[in-house]
Amino acid sequence: MDYLVIEGYKSAAEEFSQEASLSAPVDFESIESRMDIREALQRGDVEDAITRINDLNPEVSSLHFLIAIWRRDGERIKTFHAPLSSSLF
């Protein structure tokens, strides 16, 4: 069940839950929202991910600060690696 929920297989998780007479580990409606957040992060759209996180769970807005730090550090890493990768080829 956890795999289905984590990977975003909403309908499969709902069916499995019903057939196995299990209580839902999460609200199935939130699975789609969570997958949208994951996709936004994977494509590098951190601002969209933050907006979606705040829409889903406003209490998580304190994570905005942590994400901003992560983003800043990511930019530093890109800046550091760019000259190195171009000089290798």
Distance bins in CASP14 RR format, pairs under 12 A and 6 or more apart:
PFRMAT RR
TARGET T0000
AUTHOR 0000-0000-0000
RMODE 2
METHOD distances of the structure
MODEL  1
1 7 0 0 0 0 0 1 0 0 0 0 0
1 8 0 0 0 0 0 1 0 0 0 0 0
1 9 0 0 0 0 0 1 0 0 0 0 0
1 12 0 0 0 0 1 0 0 0 0 0 0
1 13 1 0 0 1 0 0 0 0 0 0 0
1 14 0 0 0 0 0 1 0 0 0 0 0
1 15 0 0 0 0 0 1 0 0 0 0 0
1 16 1 0 1 0 0 0 0 0 0 0 0
1 17 1 0 0 1 0 0 0 0 0 0 0
1 18 0 0 0 0 0 1 0 0 0 0 0
1 19 0 0 0 0 0 1 0 0 0 0 0
1 20 1 0 0 1 0 0 0 0 0 0 0
1 21 0 0 0 0 0 1 0 0 0 0 0
1 22 1 0 0 1 0 0 0 0 0 0 0
1 23 0 0 0 0 1 0 0 0 0 0 0
1 24 0 0 0 0 1 0 0 0 0 0 0
1 25 1 0 0 1 0 0 0 0 0 0 0
1 26 0 0 0 0 1 0 0 0 0 0 0
1 28 0 0 0 0 0 1 0 0 0 0 0
1 31 0 0 0 0 0 1 0 0 0 0 0
2 8 0 0 0 0 0 1 0 0 0 0 0
2 9 0 0 0 0 0 1 0 0 0 0 0
2 13 0 0 0 0 1 0 0 0 0 0 0
2 16 0 0 0 0 0 1 0 0 0 0 0
2 17 0 0 0 0 0 1 0 0 0 0 0
2 22 0 0 0 0 0 1 0 0 0 0 0
2 24 0 0 0 0 0 1 0 0 0 0 0
2 25 1 0 0 1 0 0 0 0 0 0 0
2 26 0 0 0 0 1 0 0 0 0 0 0
3 9 0 0 0 0 1 0 0 0 0 0 0
3 12 0 0 0 0 1 0 0 0 0 0 0
3 13 0 0 0 0 1 0 0 0 0 0 0
3 16 0 0 0 0 1 0 0 0 0 0 0
3 25 0 0 0 0 0 1 0 0 0 0 0
4 10 0 0 0 0 1 0 0 0 0 0 0
4 11 0 0 0 0 1 0 0 0 0 0 0
4 12 1 0 1 0 0 0 0 0 0 0 0
4 13 1 1 0 0 0 0 0 0 0 0 0
4 14 0 0 0 0 1 0 0 0 0 0 0
4 15 0 0 0 0 1 0 0 0 0 0 0
4 16 1 0 0 1 0 0 0 0 0 0 0
4 17 0 0 0 0 1 0 0 0 0 0 0
4 20 0 0 0 0 0 1 0 0 0 0 0
4 22 0 0 0 0 0 1 0 0 0 0 0
4 24 0 0 0 0 0 1 0 0 0 0 0
4 25 0 0 0 0 1 0 0 0 0 0 0
4 26 0 0 0 0 0 1 0 0 0 0 0
4 28 0 0 0 0 0 1 0 0 0 0 0
4 31 0 0 0 0 1 0 0 0 0 0 0
5 11 0 0 0 0 0 1 0 0 0 0 0
5 12 0 0 0 0 1 0 0 0 0 0 0
5 13 1 0 1 0 0 0 0 0 0 0 0
5 14 0 0 0 0 1 0 0 0 0 0 0
5 16 0 0 0 0 1 0 0 0 0 0 0
5 17 0 0 0 0 1 0 0 0 0 0 0
5 22 0 0 0 0 0 1 0 0 0 0 0
5 24 0 0 0 0 1 0 0 0 0 0 0
5 25 1 0 1 0 0 0 0 0 0 0 0
5 26 1 0 1 0 0 0 0 0 0 0 0
5 27 0 0 0 0 0 1 0 0 0 0 0
5 28 0 0 0 0 1 0 0 0 0 0 0
5 30 0 0 0 0 1 0 0 0 0 0 0
5 31 1 0 0 1 0 0 0 0 0 0 0
5 32 0 0 0 0 0 1 0 0 0 0 0
5 34 0 0 0 0 1 0 0 0 0 0 0
5 35 0 0 0 0 0 1 0 0 0 0 0
6 12 0 0 0 0 0 1 0 0 0 0 0
6 13 0 0 0 0 1 0 0 0 0 0 0
6 25 0 0 0 0 1 0 0 0 0 0 0
6 26 0 0 0 0 1 0 0 0 0 0 0
6 31 0 0 0 0 1 0 0 0 0 0 0
6 34 0 0 0 0 1 0 0 0 0 0 0
6 35 0 0 0 0 1 0 0 0 0 0 0
6 38 0 0 0 0 1 0 0 0 0 0 0
7 13 0 0 0 0 1 0 0 0 0 0 0
7 31 0 0 0 0 1 0 0 0 0 0 0
7 34 0 0 0 0 0 1 0 0 0 0 0
7 35 0 0 0 0 1 0 0 0 0 0 0
7 38 0 0 0 0 1 0 0 0 0 0 0
8 14 0 0 0 0 0 1 0 0 0 0 0
8 26 0 0 0 0 0 1 0 0 0 0 0
8 28 0 0 0 0 1 0 0 0 0 0 0
8 30 0 0 0 0 0 1 0 0 0 0 0
8 31 1 0 1 0 0 0 0 0 0 0 0
8 32 1 0 0 1 0 0 0 0 0 0 0
8 33 0 0 0 0 0 1 0 0 0 0 0
8 34 1 0 0 1 0 0 0 0 0 0 0
8 35 1 0 1 0 0 0 0 0 0 0 0
8 36 0 0 0 0 0 1 0 0 0 0 0
8 37 0 0 0 0 0 1 0 0 0 0 0
8 38 0 0 0 0 1 0 0 0 0 0 0
8 39 0 0 0 0 0 1 0 0 0 0 0
9 15 0 0 0 0 1 0 0 0 0 0 0
9 16 0 0 0 0 1 0 0 0 0 0 0
9 17 0 0 0 0 0 1 0 0 0 0 0
9 28 0 0 0 0 0 1 0 0 0 0 0
9 31 0 0 0 0 1 0 0 0 0 0 0
9 32 0 0 0 0 0 1 0 0 0 0 0
9 34 0 0 0 0 0 1 0 0 0 0 0
9 35 0 0 0 0 1 0 0 0 0 0 0
10 16 0 0 0 0 0 1 0 0 0 0 0
10 17 0 0 0 0 0 1 0 0 0 0 0
10 24 0 0 0 0 0 1 0 0 0 0 0
10 26 0 0 0 0 0 1 0 0 0 0 0
10 27 0 0 0 0 0 1 0 0 0 0 0
10 28 1 0 1 0 0 0 0 0 0 0 0
10 29 0 0 0 0 1 0 0 0 0 0 0
10 30 0 0 0 0 1 0 0 0 0 0 0
10 31 1 0 1 0 0 0 0 0 0 0 0
10 32 1 0 0 1 0 0 0 0 0 0 0
10 33 0 0 0 0 0 1 0 0 0 0 0
10 34 0 0 0 0 1 0 0 0 0 0 0
10 35 0 0 0 0 1 0 0 0 0 0 0
10 36 0 0 0 0 0 1 0 0 0 0 0
11 17 0 0 0 0 0 1 0 0 0 0 0
11 18 0 0 0 0 0 1 0 0 0 0 0
11 28 0 0 0 0 1 0 0 0 0 0 0
11 31 0 0 0 0 1 0 0 0 0 0 0
11 32 0 0 0 0 0 1 0 0 0 0 0
12 18 0 0 0 0 0 1 0 0 0 0 0
12 19 0 0 0 0 0 1 0 0 0 0 0
12 20 0 0 0 0 0 1 0 0 0 0 0
12 28 0 0 0 0 0 1 0 0 0 0 0
12 31 0 0 0 0 0 1 0 0 0 0 0
13 19 0 0 0 0 0 1 0 0 0 0 0
13 20 0 0 0 0 0 1 0 0 0 0 0
13 22 0 0 0 0 1 0 0 0 0 0 0
13 24 1 0 0 1 0 0 0 0 0 0 0
13 25 0 0 0 0 1 0 0 0 0 0 0
13 26 0 0 0 0 1 0 0 0 0 0 0
13 27 0 0 0 0 0 1 0 0 0 0 0
13 28 1 0 0 1 0 0 0 0 0 0 0
13 29 0 0 0 0 0 1 0 0 0 0 0
13 30 0 0 0 0 0 1 0 0 0 0 0
13 31 1 0 0 1 0 0 0 0 0 0 0
13 32 0 0 0 0 0 1 0 0 0 0 0
13 34 0 0 0 0 0 1 0 0 0 0 0
13 35 0 0 0 0 0 1 0 0 0 0 0
14 20 0 0 0 0 0 1 0 0 0 0 0
14 22 0 0 0 0 0 1 0 0 0 0 0
14 24 1 0 0 1 0 0 0 0 0 0 0
14 25 0 0 0 0 0 1 0 0 0 0 0
14 26 0 0 0 0 0 1 0 0 0 0 0
14 27 0 0 0 0 0 1 0 0 0 0 0
14 28 1 0 1 0 0 0 0 0 0 0 0
14 29 0 0 0 0 0 1 0 0 0 0 0
14 31 0 0 0 0 1 0 0 0 0 0 0
14 32 0 0 0 0 0 1 0 0 0 0 0
15 22 0 0 0 0 0 1 0 0 0 0 0
15 24 0 0 0 0 0 1 0 0 0 0 0
15 28 0 0 0 0 0 1 0 0 0 0 0
16 22 1 0 0 1 0 0 0 0 0 0 0
16 23 0 0 0 0 0 1 0 0 0 0 0
16 24 0 0 0 0 0 1 0 0 0 0 0
16 25 0 0 0 0 0 1 0 0 0 0 0
16 28 0 0 0 0 0 1 0 0 0 0 0
17 23 1 0 0 1 0 0 0 0 0 0 0
17 24 1 0 1 0 0 0 0 0 0 0 0
17 25 0 0 0 0 1 0 0 0 0 0 0
17 26 0 0 0 0 0 1 0 0 0 0 0
17 27 0 0 0 0 0 1 0 0 0 0 0
17 28 1 0 0 1 0 0 0 0 0 0 0
17 31 0 0 0 0 0 1 0 0 0 0 0
18 24 0 0 0 0 1 0 0 0 0 0 0
18 28 0 0 0 0 0 1 0 0 0 0 0
24 30 0 0 0 0 0 1 0 0 0 0 0
24 31 0 0 0 0 1 0 0 0 0 0 0
25 31 0 0 0 0 0 1 0 0 0 0 0
26 32 0 0 0 0 0 1 0 0 0 0 0
26 33 0 0 0 0 0 1 0 0 0 0 0
26 34 0 0 0 0 1 0 0 0 0 0 0
26 56 0 0 0 0 0 1 0 0 0 0 0
26 57 0 0 0 0 0 1 0 0 0 0 0
27 33 0 0 0 0 1 0 0 0 0 0 0
27 34 0 0 0 0 0 1 0 0 0 0 0
27 56 0 0 0 0 0 1 0 0 0 0 0
27 57 0 0 0 0 0 1 0 0 0 0 0
28 34 0 0 0 0 0 1 0 0 0 0 0
28 35 0 0 0 0 0 1 0 0 0 0 0
29 35 0 0 0 0 0 1 0 0 0 0 0
29 56 0 0 0 0 0 1 0 0 0 0 0
30 36 0 0 0 0 0 1 0 0 0 0 0
30 37 0 0 0 0 0 1 0 0 0 0 0
30 52 0 0 0 0 0 1 0 0 0 0 0
30 53 0 0 0 0 0 1 0 0 0 0 0
30 55 0 0 0 0 0 1 0 0 0 0 0
30 56 1 0 0 1 0 0 0 0 0 0 0
30 57 0 0 0 0 1 0 0 0 0 0 0
31 37 0 0 0 0 0 1 0 0 0 0 0
31 38 0 0 0 0 0 1 0 0 0 0 0
31 56 0 0 0 0 0 1 0 0 0 0 0
32 38 0 0 0 0 0 1 0 0 0 0 0
32 39 0 0 0 0 0 1 0 0 0 0 0
32 52 0 0 0 0 0 1 0 0 0 0 0
32 56 0 0 0 0 0 1 0 0 0 0 0
33 39 0 0 0 0 0 1 0 0 0 0 0
33 40 0 0 0 0 0 1 0 0 0 0 0
33 49 0 0 0 0 0 1 0 0 0 0 0
33 51 0 0 0 0 0 1 0 0 0 0 0
33 52 1 0 0 1 0 0 0 0 0 0 0
33 53 0 0 0 0 1 0 0 0 0 0 0
33 54 0 0 0 0 0 1 0 0 0 0 0
33 55 1 0 0 1 0 0 0 0 0 0 0
33 56 1 0 1 0 0 0 0 0 0 0 0
33 57 0 0 0 0 1 0 0 0 0 0 0
34 40 0 0 0 0 0 1 0 0 0 0 0
34 41 0 0 0 0 0 1 0 0 0 0 0
34 49 0 0 0 0 0 1 0 0 0 0 0
34 52 0 0 0 0 1 0 0 0 0 0 0
34 53 0 0 0 0 1 0 0 0 0 0 0
34 55 0 0 0 0 0 1 0 0 0 0 0
34 56 1 0 0 1 0 0 0 0 0 0 0
34 57 0 0 0 0 0 1 0 0 0 0 0
34 60 0 0 0 0 0 1 0 0 0 0 0
35 41 0 0 0 0 0 1 0 0 0 0 0
35 42 0 0 0 0 0 1 0 0 0 0 0
35 49 0 0 0 0 0 1 0 0 0 0 0
35 52 0 0 0 0 0 1 0 0 0 0 0
35 56 0 0 0 0 0 1 0 0 0 0 0
36 42 0 0 0 0 0 1 0 0 0 0 0
36 43 0 0 0 0 0 1 0 0 0 0 0
36 45 0 0 0 0 0 1 0 0 0 0 0
36 48 0 0 0 0 1 0 0 0 0 0 0
36 49 0 0 0 0 1 0 0 0 0 0 0
36 51 0 0 0 0 0 1 0 0 0 0 0
36 52 1 0 1 0 0 0 0 0 0 0 0
36 53 0 0 0 0 0 1 0 0 0 0 0
36 55 0 0 0 0 1 0 0 0 0 0 0
36 56 0 0 0 0 1 0 0 0 0 0 0
37 43 0 0 0 0 0 1 0 0 0 0 0
37 44 0 0 0 0 0 1 0 0 0 0 0
37 45 0 0 0 0 0 1 0 0 0 0 0
37 46 0 0 0 0 0 1 0 0 0 0 0
37 47 0 0 0 0 0 1 0 0 0 0 0
37 48 0 0 0 0 1 0 0 0 0 0 0
37 49 1 0 1 0 0 0 0 0 0 0 0
37 50 0 0 0 0 1 0 0 0 0 0 0
37 51 0 0 0 0 1 0 0 0 0 0 0
37 52 1 0 1 0 0 0 0 0 0 0 0
37 53 1 0 1 0 0 0 0 0 0 0 0
37 54 0 0 0 0 0 1 0 0 0 0 0
37 55 0 0 0 0 1 0 0 0 0 0 0
37 56 1 0 0 1 0 0 0 0 0 0 0
37 57 0 0 0 0 0 1 0 0 0 0 0
37 60 0 0 0 0 0 1 0 0 0 0 0
37 63 0 0 0 0 0 1 0 0 0 0 0
37 67 0 0 0 0 0 1 0 0 0 0 0
38 44 0 0 0 0 0 1 0 0 0 0 0
38 45 0 0 0 0 0 1 0 0 0 0 0
38 48 0 0 0 0 0 1 0 0 0 0 0
38 49 0 0 0 0 1 0 0 0 0 0 0
38 52 0 0 0 0 1 0 0 0 0 0 0
38 53 0 0 0 0 0 1 0 0 0 0 0
38 56 0 0 0 0 0 1 0 0 0 0 0
39 45 0 0 0 0 1 0 0 0 0 0 0
39 48 0 0 0 0 1 0 0 0 0 0 0
39 49 0 0 0 0 1 0 0 0 0 0 0
39 52 0 0 0 0 1 0 0 0 0 0 0
40 46 1 0 0 1 0 0 0 0 0 0 0
40 47 0 0 0 0 1 0 0 0 0 0 0
40 48 1 0 1 0 0 0 0 0 0 0 0
40 49 1 1 0 0 0 0 0 0 0 0 0
40 50 0 0 0 0 1 0 0 0 0 0 0
40 51 0 0 0 0 1 0 0 0 0 0 0
40 52 1 0 0 1 0 0 0 0 0 0 0
40 53 0 0 0 0 1 0 0 0 0 0 0
40 55 0 0 0 0 0 1 0 0 0 0 0
40 56 0 0 0 0 0 1 0 0 0 0 0
40 67 0 0 0 0 0 1 0 0 0 0 0
41 47 0 0 0 0 0 1 0 0 0 0 0
41 48 0 0 0 0 1 0 0 0 0 0 0
41 49 1 0 1 0 0 0 0 0 0 0 0
41 50 0 0 0 0 1 0 0 0 0 0 0
41 52 0 0 0 0 1 0 0 0 0 0 0
41 53 0 0 0 0 1 0 0 0 0 0 0
41 67 0 0 0 0 1 0 0 0 0 0 0
41 70 0 0 0 0 0 1 0 0 0 0 0
41 71 0 0 0 0 0 1 0 0 0 0 0
42 48 0 0 0 0 0 1 0 0 0 0 0
42 49 0 0 0 0 1 0 0 0 0 0 0
43 49 0 0 0 0 1 0 0 0 0 0 0
44 50 0 0 0 0 0 1 0 0 0 0 0
44 67 0 0 0 0 0 1 0 0 0 0 0
44 70 0 0 0 0 0 1 0 0 0 0 0
44 71 0 0 0 0 1 0 0 0 0 0 0
44 74 0 0 0 0 0 1 0 0 0 0 0
44 75 0 0 0 0 0 1 0 0 0 0 0
44 78 0 0 0 0 0 1 0 0 0 0 0
45 51 0 0 0 0 1 0 0 0 0 0 0
45 52 0 0 0 0 1 0 0 0 0 0 0
45 67 0 0 0 0 0 1 0 0 0 0 0
45 71 0 0 0 0 0 1 0 0 0 0 0
46 52 0 0 0 0 0 1 0 0 0 0 0
46 53 0 0 0 0 0 1 0 0 0 0 0
46 63 0 0 0 0 0 1 0 0 0 0 0
46 64 0 0 0 0 1 0 0 0 0 0 0
46 66 0 0 0 0 0 1 0 0 0 0 0
46 67 1 0 0 1 0 0 0 0 0 0 0
46 68 0 0 0 0 1 0 0 0 0 0 0
46 69 0 0 0 0 0 1 0 0 0 0 0
46 70 0 0 0 0 1 0 0 0 0 0 0
46 71 1 0 1 0 0 0 0 0 0 0 0
46 72 0 0 0 0 0 1 0 0 0 0 0
46 74 0 0 0 0 0 1 0 0 0 0 0
46 75 0 0 0 0 0 1 0 0 0 0 0
47 53 0 0 0 0 0 1 0 0 0 0 0
47 54 0 0 0 0 0 1 0 0 0 0 0
47 64 0 0 0 0 0 1 0 0 0 0 0
47 67 0 0 0 0 1 0 0 0 0 0 0
47 68 0 0 0 0 0 1 0 0 0 0 0
47 71 0 0 0 0 1 0 0 0 0 0 0
48 54 0 0 0 0 0 1 0 0 0 0 0
48 55 0 0 0 0 0 1 0 0 0 0 0
48 67 0 0 0 0 0 1 0 0 0 0 0
49 55 0 0 0 0 0 1 0 0 0 0 0
49 56 0 0 0 0 0 1 0 0 0 0 0
49 60 0 0 0 0 0 1 0 0 0 0 0
49 63 0 0 0 0 0 1 0 0 0 0 0
49 64 0 0 0 0 0 1 0 0 0 0 0
49 67 1 0 0 1 0 0 0 0 0 0 0
49 70 0 0 0 0 0 1 0 0 0 0 0
49 71 0 0 0 0 0 1 0 0 0 0 0
50 56 0 0 0 0 0 1 0 0 0 0 0
50 57 0 0 0 0 0 1 0 0 0 0 0
50 58 0 0 0 0 0 1 0 0 0 0 0
50 60 0 0 0 0 1 0 0 0 0 0 0
50 61 0 0 0 0 1 0 0 0 0 0 0
50 62 0 0 0 0 0 1 0 0 0 0 0
50 63 0 0 0 0 1 0 0 0 0 0 0
50 64 1 0 1 0 0 0 0 0 0 0 0
50 65 0 0 0 0 0 1 0 0 0 0 0
50 66 0 0 0 0 0 1 0 0 0 0 0
50 67 1 0 0 1 0 0 0 0 0 0 0
50 68 0 0 0 0 1 0 0 0 0 0 0
50 70 0 0 0 0 0 1 0 0 0 0 0
50 71 0 0 0 0 1 0 0 0 0 0 0
51 58 0 0 0 0 0 1 0 0 0 0 0
51 60 0 0 0 0 0 1 0 0 0 0 0
51 61 0 0 0 0 0 1 0 0 0 0 0
51 64 0 0 0 0 0 1 0 0 0 0 0
51 67 0 0 0 0 0 1 0 0 0 0 0
52 58 0 0 0 0 0 1 0 0 0 0 0
52 60 0 0 0 0 0 1 0 0 0 0 0
52 67 0 0 0 0 0 1 0 0 0 0 0
53 59 0 0 0 0 0 1 0 0 0 0 0
53 60 1 0 1 0 0 0 0 0 0 0 0
53 61 1 0 0 1 0 0 0 0 0 0 0
53 62 0 0 0 0 0 1 0 0 0 0 0
53 63 1 0 0 1 0 0 0 0 0 0 0
53 64 0 0 0 0 1 0 0 0 0 0 0
53 66 0 0 0 0 0 1 0 0 0 0 0
53 67 0 0 0 0 1 0 0 0 0 0 0
54 60 1 0 0 1 0 0 0 0 0 0 0
54 61 1 0 1 0 0 0 0 0 0 0 0
54 62 0 0 0 0 0 1 0 0 0 0 0
54 63 0 0 0 0 1 0 0 0 0 0 0
54 64 1 0 0 1 0 0 0 0 0 0 0
54 67 0 0 0 0 0 1 0 0 0 0 0
55 61 0 0 0 0 0 1 0 0 0 0 0
56 63 0 0 0 0 0 1 0 0 0 0 0
57 63 0 0 0 0 1 0 0 0 0 0 0
58 64 0 0 0 0 0 1 0 0 0 0 0
60 66 0 0 0 0 0 1 0 0 0 0 0
60 67 0 0 0 0 1 0 0 0 0 0 0
61 67 0 0 0 0 0 1 0 0 0 0 0
61 68 0 0 0 0 0 1 0 0 0 0 0
62 68 0 0 0 0 0 1 0 0 0 0 0
63 69 0 0 0 0 0 1 0 0 0 0 0
63 70 0 0 0 0 1 0 0 0 0 0 0
63 71 0 0 0 0 0 1 0 0 0 0 0
64 70 0 0 0 0 0 1 0 0 0 0 0
64 71 0 0 0 0 0 1 0 0 0 0 0
65 71 0 0 0 0 0 1 0 0 0 0 0
65 72 0 0 0 0 0 1 0 0 0 0 0
66 72 0 0 0 0 0 1 0 0 0 0 0
66 73 0 0 0 0 0 1 0 0 0 0 0
67 73 0 0 0 0 0 1 0 0 0 0 0
67 74 0 0 0 0 0 1 0 0 0 0 0
68 74 0 0 0 0 0 1 0 0 0 0 0
68 75 0 0 0 0 0 1 0 0 0 0 0
69 75 0 0 0 0 0 1 0 0 0 0 0
69 76 0 0 0 0 0 1 0 0 0 0 0
70 76 0 0 0 0 0 1 0 0 0 0 0
70 77 0 0 0 0 0 1 0 0 0 0 0
71 77 0 0 0 0 0 1 0 0 0 0 0
71 78 0 0 0 0 0 1 0 0 0 0 0
72 78 0 0 0 0 0 1 0 0 0 0 0
72 79 0 0 0 0 0 1 0 0 0 0 0
73 79 0 0 0 0 0 1 0 0 0 0 0
73 80 0 0 0 0 0 1 0 0 0 0 0
74 80 0 0 0 0 1 0 0 0 0 0 0
74 81 0 0 0 0 1 0 0 0 0 0 0
74 82 0 0 0 0 0 1 0 0 0 0 0
75 81 0 0 0 0 0 1 0 0 0 0 0
75 82 0 0 0 0 0 1 0 0 0 0 0
76 82 0 0 0 0 0 1 0 0 0 0 0
77 84 0 0 0 0 0 1 0 0 0 0 0
77 85 0 0 0 0 0 1 0 0 0 0 0
78 84 0 0 0 0 0 1 0 0 0 0 0
78 85 0 0 0 0 0 1 0 0 0 0 0
79 85 0 0 0 0 0 1 0 0 0 0 0
81 87 0 0 0 0 0 1 0 0 0 0 0
81 88 0 0 0 0 0 1 0 0 0 0 0
82 88 0 0 0 0 0 1 0 0 0 0 0
END
